């Protein structure tokens, strides 16, 4: 990584600096939408395996995410360049 850390204090300072730089991503809508879609997809597969018609709702949510994401990018609410 290129970091020459000699003490615990330096390691804590580096961890704090990395967290501050990455916190914008962790608190973004984009990340939480991706997590929600992943959970819906896993839940949909489980419900489909169990034969529940609720799996259609879970998969519908995951598919609707693509359209919602496009709208949110168009309105400049999302700024992350992920696909």
C-alpha positions in Angstrom: 0.0 0.0 0.0 2.9 2.3 0.4 2.2 3.3 4.0 5.1 3.1 6.4 3.3 2.8 9.7 5.5 2.6 12.8 3.0 3.0 15.7 -0.6 2.4 16.7 -1.1 6.2 16.7 -0.1 6.4 13.0 -2.4 3.5 12.2 -5.3 5.1 13.9 -4.6 8.4 12.1 -4.5 6.6 8.8 -7.7 4.7 9.5 -9.5 7.9 10.5 -8.3 9.7 7.3 -9.5 6.8 5.1 -12.9 6.7 6.9 -13.3 10.5 6.4 -12.5 10.2 2.7 -14.8 7.2 2.2 -17.7 8.4 4.4 -19.4 10.2 1.5 -19.8 6.9 -0.2 -21.0 5.0 2.9 -23.7 7.7 3.6 -24.8 7.9 0.0 -28.2 6.9 -1.3 -26.5 4.9 -4.0 -24.9 2.4 -1.6 -28.1 1.9 0.4 -30.2 1.4 -2.8 -27.6 -1.2 -4.0 -27.8 -3.0 -0.6 -31.6 -2.9 -0.7 -31.7 -4.4 -4.2 -29.2 -7.1 -3.2 -31.4 -8.0 -0.3 -34.5 -8.0 -2.5 -32.8 -10.3 -5.0 -31.7 -12.8 -2.4 -35.1 -12.7 -0.8 -36.8 -13.1 -4.2 -34.7 -16.2 -4.9 -35.5 -17.6 -1.5 -39.2 -16.9 -1.9 -39.2 -18.4 -5.4 -37.5 -21.5 -4.1 -40.3 -21.7 -1.4 -42.9 -21.3 -4.1 -44.3 -18.0 -2.8 -45.9 -15.5 -5.2 -44.2 -12.7 -3.2 -41.1 -13.5 -5.1 -42.6 -11.5 -8.0 -42.7 -8.4 -5.8 -39.1 -8.8 -4.7 -37.9 -9.3 -8.3 -40.1 -6.4 -9.5 -38.4 -4.2 -7.0 -35.0 -5.2 -8.1 -35.9 -4.6 -11.8 -37.6 -1.3 -11.0 -34.3 -0.2 -9.4 -32.8 0.2 -12.8 -35.4 2.7 -13.9 -35.4 4.5 -10.5 -31.6 4.8 -10.7 -31.8 6.4 -14.1 -34.3 9.0 -12.9 -32.3 9.8 -9.8 -29.2 10.3 -12.0 -31.1 12.5 -14.4 -32.3 14.7 -11.4 -28.7 14.8 -10.1 -29.6 13.2 -6.8 -27.1 10.4 -7.4 -23.6 11.3 -8.4 -21.8 8.0 -8.3 -20.8 6.6 -11.7 -21.7 3.0 -10.9 -23.6 0.6 -13.2 
